[in-house]
Amino acid sequence: MKRPAWAIVPAKSLARGKSRLSPVLADDERAAFARGLLEHTLGVLAAAGLDGVLVCTDGDDVADVAASRGAHVLRDGTAHSAAPTHGVPAASPLARVVDGALRHVEARGAATAVVFMADLPRLEAANVATLLAALDAHDVAIVRDHIGHHTNALAVSPPTAFATSFGTPRSFDAHCASARAAGLRLAVVDDAGIAFDVDGPADHARMTRA
């Protein structure tokens, strides 16, 4: 892994987060749950020996949590649309946010960036180290979610080596295809601590039973 290395955590306002948990949690409970997940993720990243942590968000509540945990904050620009160019579909709002954050940390001198989703209750510093270690022999390292469709973490060196596909229905497959098309050395990392996230009621029940 090349230094400096920064982590990026995209997170929407806590008041709007985890809407798919509405069948099992009231609004205030969902906001508190989302806050707990974010605080856990930021606490792990603070202990992981990185050179910086950047939270990109549209919410004052998330910005306050990030600042209290010593993270930098980048207010996202999801309100700005991106039209398709030369037949290439427009990036999703989440991909635009993440790609903007990757450009931001690269401008601050980062040689490596790792993007983590904010809802990883089993994430530990050792999981972060495992993912970053994969960059010793690769340009991109990726961890899919426990369903196998989405991307829960993406490490890349340099940070802007390729455009991301976060927020698309099968972002894991899309990221793998894009990295290979760009001629980047790709490592797929199977890591249970990163793969488990909490999206719906079944995930919430699984977490609370553990």
N, C-alpha and C positions, 0 to 999 in steps of 0.2 A: 504493500500500500504506500502510495506517495503522500507526503505531507506538504502543506497543511490539509487536514481532513475535516470536513464539516458534515453535520447531520441536518436534514431538512424534514420538518414535520408539518404537513398541511392539515389544517383543522378548521372546520366551519364553526360558527357561533354555537356555544353550548345550548342555547335556547332552541336551536333548530336541529341539533344533532340527534342521532339515533332514533329517527322517526319510525323506523321499522320495529322498534320495541314498544310502540304505543299499545299493542294488545296486552302487555304485561306490566308496563310501568306508566304512571301518570306523568304529566309534563314536567313537574318539578323533580320527580324521581329520575327521569331520563336525563335532565340537565345535570343533576348531581352525579349520575352514573358516568356520563360523558366526561365530566370534570375529573372524576377519579381515574379514569383510563388515561386521560391526557397527562395528569400529574404523575402517574406511574411511568409512562413512556418517557417523559422529560427527566424524571429522576434517574432512570436507567441510563439515558444518554449522557447526563451530567457526570455519571460515575464511570463512563466508558473510555475516558481519556482522549476524547476528540478535541479538536482545536476550536470548535464553535458549534452552537446549535441555533438554527434559524427556524422559527415558527411563522408560517405564512397563513394569514387568517383574514376573515371579514368581520370578526367579532371583537368588541371591546372586552368581553368576558374572557375570551381565549388569550387576548393580548396581555391582560392582567395576570393570568396564570403563568404565561410564558415569562413575563418580567420577574415574577416572584421566584421563578426557578432559575434565574440567571441566563435565560435564553434571549437571543435577539429576535426582533419582531419585524416582519415585512407584511404590510397591509396589502392584500391581494387585489388584483384588478379584474375580477371575473365579470364585472359589468361591461368590460370592453369586448366586443365581439370580434371574431376573426373569421373572415370569409375564406372559402376555398380558393386556392391559388393553383393555376395550371393543372386542374383536374385532381389536385390533392385535397381530400376532405379537410374541413376545418378541425382543429384540435378541440377536444372536449374542454369545458371550463376548468376541470381539475388539472388536466395536462398543461393548460396555459399557465395556471398558477405555479405548478411545479417547475415547468421550464423557465419561468421568470425567476423563481428562487434559485435554480441552478445557475442561471446567468449572474445573479446577484452574488452568490458565494464565490464564483469564479473571479468576478471583478474584485472581490476582497482578497484574492490570492489563493483560494482553495485549489489544490491539485486533485483532490478526491472529494466526492460527495456521496452521501448515502441517504436515501429517502425512506422514511419509516411512516407507516400509517399510525394514527393516534390511538387506535383501539386494540392494543396488543397486551392483554393482561398477563401473559406468561413470558413476556420479554425480559431478559436479564442481560447484564453486561457481557457475559460469556457468549451469548448469541450474537451480539454486535461484533465481538472480536472474531468469531467464526466467519461471519459474512465478509468483514474487511480483509481477513487473511486470504480469502479467495482471490483478492485483487493482486496478490503477489505474483500470480502467473496469468492473470486475466485482466481485461479492460472493463468488463461488466460482470457483476454477480447479482443474481436475482433469486428471491424466495417467493414462491406462490402461496396463496392462502390455502387453508385446509380443504376447501372445496376443489381447488385446482384451477380456477378460472381467473382469479384476480392476482394482483401483485401487492404483497404486503411490505416488501422491502426491495430496494434497487440501489446497488452501489456502482459507481461509474467513475472512471478516471481517464481523461479529464471530465469535469462535470457536464460539459456541453457536447459530449461526443456524439450524441444523437438525440432526436426529439422523443419525448416520452409519450406513452399511450394511456396514462392513468385516467380513470373514469370511463373507459370503454368496456363493453360487456366481457371481453376476454383479453384483458390487458396483459396477462402473463404471456399468452401466445404471441400477441402483437409485439411485446418488448423483445422476446426472443427473435422473432423474424426481423425486426428493425436492426437489432444489434448485429445479426449475421449479415444482413444486407449491407451494413456499413463496414463490414470487414473486421469487426471487433471480436476479440477473444472472449467468449461467453462461458460463464460458469453458472449452472443451475444448482443452488444450494438447498438441500432438504433439511429444514430446521424447524422442529415442532414448536419451539418457543416463539418463533416469529410467525409461523403459519397460522396459529390459532388467533382469530379475531372474533369480535362480537358484533354481528350484523342484525340477526333476527332473534325471535324468541327461543328457538332451539339452541342457538349458541349461548344465550343468556342462561338457559337451564343447565346446559353442559358446564358452564363456568361455575355456577353456584353449587353444583353437585360435587365439584372437584375439591 
